[in-house]
Amino acid sequence: MAPTQAPAIAAVAALLFAGGAASLLLPRAPEASVKDYYSSFEAPRLDNTTYSEVQKLLLQGRPFVVLDGARGLPMASWDCDFVKKEFPDSRIRQEGTDSDVNAVKMSSDWTSLVKPFKAAKRFPPGAPKNRPFYWDIAKASQDEKHRKWGKKPREVVQKIVSSSAVPYWLPNQETTSMGSSSEMWFHPPGAGAPAHMDPHCSTTVSFCFSGRRKWRMMVPPEEPHPSGYFDGEIYGASDPKRQGEWQPTFEVEAPAGSAVIVYPGMVHETVSTGEACSSSISQTFDVPVAAAYYRAFWPRFALIGEDVGNCGYVVSGMVTFNSRTRISPAKEEEARKAGKVFASKVDKDGDGKISAAEMEAIGGKASKKQPNRRSLEELVSFHDVDRDGEVTAKEVEESWVMYATAMHRVKSRPRQQEL
């Protein structure tokens, strides 16, 4: 590595892994065990923080809460009473049925409407018993008129989008895309969302505007369940064979004014633990992506086709340093040959180490056709599995093998077992 290039990688590594680097070590194996990857299941509680402090957590995929995470946001006052008065002609729905029609008037006394889930008595301890209210009106701009959004839905959507903002602790990025991904949740006391997985490839931030909530989360097992992770299925209330499958490892308390981070592929549940109606909004953001987390768990995520399994373009883009090189699904021997060829192509000077300049050279110039182009920090986090501050040609080869063999496994699975 040339002397002028080494500091760039070293600086990135120092920033990402300073302060407890040993606890962030990743195993060299293509598929990491959850315990080895995280070392501990601590979910940090931060306050008055900075992006430099949360960046390493976001890249690693470690859940955390920023206690003043909603500070300064235009929506910070959007509690349950506010939305009832501000959007009286809109409609929401109470979760827990097979219908996606919004049957509840926003101006009605829905905050006192307590209804348990049908299978609540068979839910495991700690799971929410009562049904929450859900408002995903941002989808009203799509062709979903049958869902009955209420009056002037497009104006409501515009109000939500224009009121969205990047929180002080995240890097500057497009607010319109955050606003367009908005989903509002309203939890009367005891209500919550049963454990489920979101179909997002970007990280989610959930701002709690009122009340108090408990979050529990877990990474799915190496062999994900064929039935997937729709609302509460992991509890085993409907399928006794799944009882005991819900083994949450992370637990986060989110008071009013806070923000909780949820990563793609993370199974999670919420429950209102306060006395007041809890209001929140969940939005996805693009920068940064949970790069090291994707690198560690893609072999299992790839098998969950209905949700995070659709995020292969995010992972392959990091494997190839934004170069859009095609990675063919392959068994290990064939994948390793292709991986070595690609690694040698990246390692122009043949010194076995990939410099910042070499990463940028293989990726080419940025263009509008690459909206998912990843930064140097994300690429280093993805490939530098041993966390020694350098990306090696061998690590690039292993990343290629990981992705190619994972996709070969997906392609080779019997049709009836596909997720």
N, C-alpha and C positions, 0 to 999 in steps of 0.2 A: 504494500500500500504506500503510495507516494506520501511524503511528509505533509504536504499541504492538504491531503485528503483525509488522513487519519484523524485529525481533530474533529472533523464533521461527524464521523461515526461515533467517536468516543464521547463527544458532547451529547449526542442523542442518547447513547446508552447511559451516561451519567444522569441525565435528566429523567429517564424512564425508570431507572432502577436504583436510584440513590435512596438511602434510608431503608435498610432492611432487605438488601438484595437477596440474601440467602433464602428469605421466605418467599421470593418470587421465582425461584428456579423452576424450570420446566424439565421434565424427563426427556431424554433423547428419543424415546420410542415414538413412532408415528401417532399412536393413540395413548393419550395421557389418562391416568386414573384421576378421578376428581380430587381425592385426598392429596395425592402427590403434587398435583398442579397448584392447588390453593395453599397447601401446607396447614393453614388454619381456616376456619369458616367465620372469621371475624368480618363483620360488616361495619366499616368505619363510620363514625358520626362526626361530620365536619361542620364548621361554623365560620363565617367570615373568611372563606377560603379563596383560592386562586386557581386558575386553570393549570398552572404548573404543578400544583399539589394534586389535582384530581386526574391529570393526564395519565399517569402510570396506572391508576385504578381502572380508567376507562379502556386503556389498551389491553390490560390483563383480563378484563371482564369480571372484576370483583364488585358485587353489589355494595352500595353505600348510600347514605342519606346526607344531604346538605340541609342542616336544620333551618337556615335562613335562605333556602334555595329559591324561593319565590319572591325574594326581596326586590322591590322596584318594578315588578311586572305590572302591566296595565290590568291584568286579570286578577291580581292578588286579592281583590275584594269580592270576587265572584262566589260567594257562598250560596247555599240552597235558597235562601230568601231572595237574594239578589236576582238569580236567574228566573225565579217565579215572577218577579215584578218587571224585569227587563225584557223578557221574552214570553209574555203571557199567552200569546197565540200559537206558540210552538207546541209540539207534542213529543213526549218521551215514551219509553217502554220500561216495564219492570221485567228484569231478566228472570229466567227460570221456566220459560215455555218454549215451544217449538216455533212460535210466531216471531217474525221480525218487524211486525207492524207496530207503529207507535200509537198505542191506545190510550195513553194518559195525557190529559191536558196539563200543560205546564203551570197554569194558574190554579189548578185544583189543589186540594189538601193532601197531596201525595206523600209529603214528608212524615205523616202520621200513619201511613198505610203499611202495616207490618204483615208480611206474608212469608211463611217458611218455604224452603225448597221441598218438593214432594218427598225426596229421599233424605231429608235433613237428619232424621233419627239414625240413619245408617252412615252418616258422614263420620270421619275420624275425629278425635278430640282436637279442638282448636280451630276446626274449619268453620266458615261462616254458616249460620243456620237460616238466616233470612235473606230474601231476594233484594238485590240492589236495583237502582234505576240507572238506565244507560241512555246517553244522548250522543249519537254519532252523526249529527246533522251535517257535518262536513261532507258526507257522502251524498247530500241532497243535490250537489252539482252533477251527480251521475244520473243515469236513467233508472231511478228507483222510486218513481212517483207512487207506486202501490203501497209504500211504507207509511204514507200519510204524515208528512213532516209538519203540517200546520200551515199557517199563513206566511206568505213571503219568505220561503226558506232560503232563497238566494241572498236576500238582504241579511238574514241572520248569519249565514255562512261568511259573508263579507265582514260582518261585525267581529266574528270570532277570528278570522284571519288577520284583520287589521289591528286587533288587540293583542295578537301574539308577539312575543319578543324573545330574543335569546337571553337566558339568564346571565348574570354578571360573571359566573364562574365557568362558562363555556366559551370557546373561541367564536369569533364573529362568523356567521354563516347565514344562509338564506332563510328568512323568517316566514316567507310565504309557504314554503314546503312544510315547515313545522306546523303552521296554522292549518294547512289543508289536511294534515294527518290527525287533527284533533278528535279526541273521544272524551266526553265528559261522563264522570261517574258520580252518582249521588248515593251515599250509604246512610240510611237512617241507623240508629243505634242497633248493633248486633247484625247488621246486614253486610254483605261482602260478595266478592267474586270468587267462586270455587276455583281450585287449581286448574290452570290451563296454560297453553302456549300460544303466543301471538304469531301471526303470519307476517312478521316484519324482518327485514334484513338489516335495518338500522337499529341503533340503540334507542330505547324509549326513556323519556324522563316523565315522571308523574308528579305534578305539582299539587300539593294538598292545600286547599284554600280555607277549609274550616273543618272542625272536628279533629279526630285522631284515628289513625289506622295502624294495624299491624300487618306487615308483609312477611310471607314465608316463601322461600324459593329453593329450587334444586335443579341441578343439571340432570337430564334424562340419562338412563343407563346406557352402557355400550350397545346393548341390544334393545333398542326402543320398542315399545309395545306396538304391534301391528295396527291396533285400533286408534293410535294417535293420542292426542292430549286435548280433546275438547273439554268443555266445562265440566269439571268434577269427575270425569271418567276414571281418572287415576285413583280416586277414593275407593273404587270397588263397590259402590252402593248398588249399581246395576249389574255388574259382573263380579261375583264373589271371588273369582280367580285373581282379580286385581287388588284385593284387599291386602294392605301392607306395602303396596308399591309406593305410596306417597311417603317419602322419607326426607322432609325438608331439612336442608343444612344451614341455610341462611335465614336469619330473622331480623327484621328491621322495624323499629317504631317510628312512625311518621306523624309528628304533630302538625297543627295548622301552620302554614308558612313554609313548610319544608318541601324538599324534592327528593324523590327516590329514583334510582337508576335500575332499569331492567334490560337485560341483554337478549338478543335473538336466541331462540332455543331454550331459554330458561323457563322452566315450569314455575308458575307463581300463583299465589292466592292473596286476597286481601280481606280484612274484616274490620268494621268500625268498632273501636274500643272506647270511644268517648260517649258523652251524654247528648251531644248535639249532632245534627245531620252533618255528615262529612261530604264535602264537595271537592272534586279534583278534576284535573284535565291531564290526559296523557298525550304526549306528542313525540314523534320520532325526530332525531337529528342525524345529520350525515357525517359530522366531523367531531371527534375521530371515530373510526370503526374499531370494534374490539378485536384488533388484529391477532394478538397472541392467543386469545380465547378461541378464535376461529381456527387457528393453526393446531391447537391442542385437541379440539373436539370435533373437527369436521368429519372424521370417519363415522361418528355416530349421528351427527346432524344430517349427513347426506342421506340417511335412511328414513328421515322424517319428511317425506315428500310434500305433505300438505302444508307444512309450515316452513321451518328453517331450511329444509332440504331444497327449497327453491333458490337458495342464496349462493349457488355454486359460482356464479359470475363474480361475486365479491371475492371469494377465496382464490379462484383461478387468476384473477387480476393481480393479487398480491404475490402468488407463486411466480408469475412471469414479470414482475416489476412494471406493471402497466403496459407491457409490450403487446398484449392481445395475441400472444402466441397460443396456438391451440394445443391443449393437453388431451391426448386420446386416452380413454379408459384402457387399462392394461394390467396384466398380472405383474408381480414384483420384478421379475427378471427383465421383462421387456420395458417396464416403466423405468427401471434403473439405468438401462442403456440410454433411453431418451433423456432422462434427467441429467446424466453426465454430459451429454452433448449440449444441452441447454446451459448447464452451469459453466462449461468451458466457453461458450459463446458470450456469456455475461462477463466472465473473468478474462478480460482482454489481455492483460499482461501476464496471465498464467501464474500468479504468485499464490494462488489458493485462497485469496481474500477478495471480497467484493467491496470496492470503495464506493463512496457516495457518487463520484463521477461515473463509475461503471453502471450503477443503478439507474442514474438519470439517462445515460447513453442508450441503454437497452430499451428504456421506456419511450424514448423519442419525445418530441415536443407535445405539449398539451394541446388538445383541440376540443371544440364544442361537442365532438362526438364521443368524448370520454367523460361523462358526468361523474363516473365512479372512480376517477383517477385517485390513487392513494399517495399520501405524502411520504417523505423520507422517514419520518418518525414511525409511521405505520408499517412501512416495509421492513425496517430494522426490527421492530417489535415482532413481526410475523416470522421472520427467518432466523433471528438470533436465539435459537432454542436454548443454548447453554448459558446465555446471558453473560458472556465474557466481553461484550462491547464490540465484537467484530462479527460480521456476516461472512461465513466461509463458503467456498464453492461446494463443500460437502453438505453444508446445511441447505443450500439451494437445491442440491440433488435430492436430499431427503424430503424437502417440501414437495418437490415434483412427484416423488414416489408416493408420498402420503395421499396427494390429491388423485393421482391416476389410479391407484389401487382402490381408493374409496369409491370412485365412480365406477370402476369395473365391478366392484361388489354390488353396487346398486343395479347396474345393468344386468348382472348375472342372477339376481334373485328371482325365484319362481314368481310368476305373475300374481298368484293368489296371496303371496306374502308381501307384495309391495305395499308401502304405506300410503 
